[in-house]
């Protein structure tokens, strides 16, 4: 999931909550939403093909 940050950037978070911390895992921070969406597709690919 992608969230907009206060500084105007975007951060990609895991969909599941990390049981150890109770928060979502940060999967990268990006200047543009398009960059975050591109990385999200890459993450989904490696989940299945890694």
N, C-alpha and C positions, 0 to 999 in steps of 0.2 A: 504494500500500500504506500502511496506517495502522499506526503504532507508538505504544505508550504511553510517555510520558516519565516521568522520575523524579519530576517535580513534580506528576504526576497528570493532566497534559494529554495531548493526542494530536497527532501530527504526520503530515501526509500527504506521502509521498515518491513520486517518479516510479517507475514500474516498471523502467525501464531505468537502468543506471549511466551517469553522465556520463563520457565518455571522457577529458575534460580533467582532471577531479579524481579520478576513480576511485571516486566516491561517488554516491549517489542525490540527485536534485535535491529540495530542500525546496519543497513546493507549498502550504504554509500550516500554521499551528499553531492548535489549537482547544482550548477548555476541555472539550468533550464529544465523545464518539465519534460521536454523531449529527450534530454539526456538521461533523466531518471527513468523514463518509460523504456528507452532503449536498453538500459542496464537491467530493468525488471524482466524484459524478454530473455536476456542472456542468462539471468539467474534461473528462470523457469526451464530453459534449455538444459543447463547443467544439472538441475535437479533430476532430470530424466536420463541424461547422457553422460554424466560425470563419472 
